[in-house]
Amino acid sequence: MTGLDLPPGVLVFERGWLSSNNILLVDSESSCMVDSGYGTHAEQTADLVEAALKGRPLDLLLNTHLHSDHCGGNASLQAIYPKLQTSIPPGHADFVSAWDTVALSYAPTGQFCPRFGFTQLLRPGVDIRLADRAWQVHAAPGHDPHSVIFFEPQSRTLISADALWENGFGVVFPELEGSHAFDEVAATLDLIERLNPHIVIPGHGPVFSYRAEILASARQRLNAFVSNPARHAHHAAKVLLKFKLLEQQQMRLVELLHWARGTSYFQQVREAFFASIEFDDWLEQLADELVRAAVARREADLILNA
C-alpha cells in the first residue's frame, strides 16, 4: 500500500526483499498483476490477490523479467486461476518452454522457482491496457537483458522493476557472466530520465516520488561499478548470500559454505574477480561483512538473518 496518489485501480503490495513487490491493476472488465514474488512466498501472494479481488478471478499476469523473486509465484497463481493468461518478455521464452533452470539462472544462483508456463509474449514497443489506461512497454536491459518496464503517460506512473529503486538498482547480472551490461544500465537510466515519471513503483522498496537526485545517485553508483567492476562483483556476492539468508532465516556456517560451493555463480564470481582468495575464506569474509552491516547476525557457528 502507499500514500502517494496512484492511478485509480492500481494497488501495490510492498513485499520484503525476498519477494518483489506485486502490482495489481483492476478495472470493471479485467484484473492484472505485475510480478508474483518468490516461490516460498507463493501462498502469501495468492492470499493477497484473493483478498484484493474479493471473489473476482485474476485474468492476466505480467512478468517484468524472470528472476526468481519476480516470477516464483507464477505456478501457484496459474494453478488457482486456470484461465489466467501469463505474459513474459520474449528473450527467455524458449528456456521457459524447455524449463532450462541453468539458462534461467535458478540453478546457478541456488534459488527456488516452481515450473510455470506462459501464454503470450510481452513485447517492448507496444501499449497494453490495464486499469482503464494505456501503459507503454519499454525494454529496460541491464539488470537483466530482457527486462521491461511499464509507463503510464497520463499520470506519469512508472513500474520500474529492478531498473531503478529509490536507493539504486538491481545487481547487473550479465556483468557477472562476462557480458558488458553497464552501458545498458546507463541507457535504461537515460530512458527513465526521458520518460520523466512522477511516481515510481519499484521492484523492491516503497513507492516513491521521482526526483532528479535519485537518478543522479543511481548514475553515481553505476560509475563506481564501471570504474571498479570487482566492487560490483563483491556487492553481488553479498546480495546472493543475503537472499539465501532471507529464504532460510538461519543456517550454520558450514551449511552456508556447502550451499555456496554448490552454487556456480559463486565459483564464477570468485574465479573472475577474487581468485587469489581461498573460497571458504572469501565466503566467511562476505558473511562477516553482512554481520557488520547489521543485515545478518552470528551466534557461534550460526548465521542468522537480521
Phi, psi and omega in degrees: 000158180210151177273351178286157184276089175282159176300152178304140178085003180253121182234131182248127171261104178282120182258177173285184185284348176285319178254142172292160171298150174249136179242119180257128181237119189228137168226190184290341185261325188204170178227146182218145171235137176259118178068144192236008175079188183272156186298324180289347178255013187299321181295318178296319177301313180298320179295320179296317180294313182299317181295322181286323183278341175052052175097344176285152176281159169271123187266325189219139176235126178244137174249124177294325174197177192250030169290150191300331181281355179250341183230008183293341177266001182303310186300318180297314180294323178295326178288323182285322183243089187300334180268007182299128173268133183239125180245132179232155174300149189289337190301326183250015185300317180297324180290327176292316180300319180273350186050063178268094186289343174284308180297329180277357175082357184290318178290312181298330180268355181067035183248163189255128175209109177298147183296135177226168176241181177217159181247340181202168182256145182257093190268130174299151178094001178245166172255147177228134185271120181222133180052045175065021178223153178270119179255130177280139175258121181240138171293138182220063183290164181138275176305318173220137186295340185245013183293150174235160172232162183237137181227130177252107191290334183294311178269352183057049177260130181244126168264104195263355183052230182256014177285331179205125169248172179295334182239030177141224182199171183286160176308138181271082189301323179302329178296328179287340182262006177095000176269157179261104186237358178298325177296326178291323175300314180300317180295323178292321175296323176297318177300314180298321177298319179293321179295329177051062182292161173263316179236139179240126173257102185277169176290334179216145179090175185287155170299141182219159173279129181292136176221149184301326183291336176294315178292321179298320178294319178297319179294322178298318178296316179299316181299324178295322178289321180298318182285340181215079182303331178296329177296318177295316180297320178297315177299316181298317180298320177294323178298317180295321176295315180298321179300317179295322177293323175299320181290315187266338183072323173204146178211145170293146183304319180296326177290320179295318178295318179297317179298314182295322179297330179269005182249109194295335179302321180294317178298318182295315181293317181297315182295327182280328190234335189225039186296339182282352183256135175299141187305309183296323178296319179296315180295320177296322177298315179298316179298318179297323178293323175297321178294314180296330178278000178066026174253003173209162176231153178234127175234103185056241182265012183256130174254124185241146173293146178227000000 
